[in-house]
Amino acid sequence: MDETLAHAVAVRCWGEGLLPPELESTPIVHEMASFPVGITDADRRTKMLIGRLIVNTCLAMTDPANVQRKGAVHRVGRRLDLDLREEVRAFGRGEARRSPEGGWVSSHWKMQPYGPGRALRKWIFVEPYWRGPGARGTGEFDLA
């Protein structure tokens, strides 16, 4: 906050009697006492509107009709208990290994080639799918 704006805020607070006690003995308060500061009707209306805004915001935030339900959690299949310690050790040794179970590919956006010579591109959304052994291409897969 630049000094001019800070001064204007302090003048308004002092004129309204809103300065905290620790600021009342500062040099700026003595400077402000040398000229009159009047609070206009526009200042009072602004203060009232800000107060109404705060009250209405609090009421809107606590209204049960405005609370949105959290989305449902979708579970696919059953819980898998996998021990991946050996795979982690193999990775640490630099050995390339592929998981025999495959894996779940999350949904994502990709640029799909199309048109003459597949020279054009368009964004498409790819639904989540299972990749690897056990994938049947129907969204079903075998769980070991």
HELIX and SHEET records of a PDB file:
HELIX    1   1 GLU A    3  GLU A   16  1                                  14    
HELIX    2   2 PRO A   21  LEU A   23  5                                   3    
HELIX    3   3 PRO A   27  MET A   32  1                                   6    
HELIX    4   4 ASP A   41  THR A   62  1                                  22    
HELIX    5   5 PRO A   64  ASN A   66  5                                   3    
HELIX    6   6 ARG A   85  GLY A   92  1                                   8    
HELIX    7   7 PRO A  116  ARG A  118  5                                   3    
SHEET    1   A 2 GLY A 103  VAL A 105  0                                        
SHEET    2   A 2 TYR A 129  ARG A 131 -1                                        
SHEET    1   B 2 HIS A 108  TYR A 114  0                                        
SHEET    2   B 2 LEU A 120  VAL A 126 -1                                        
END                                                                             
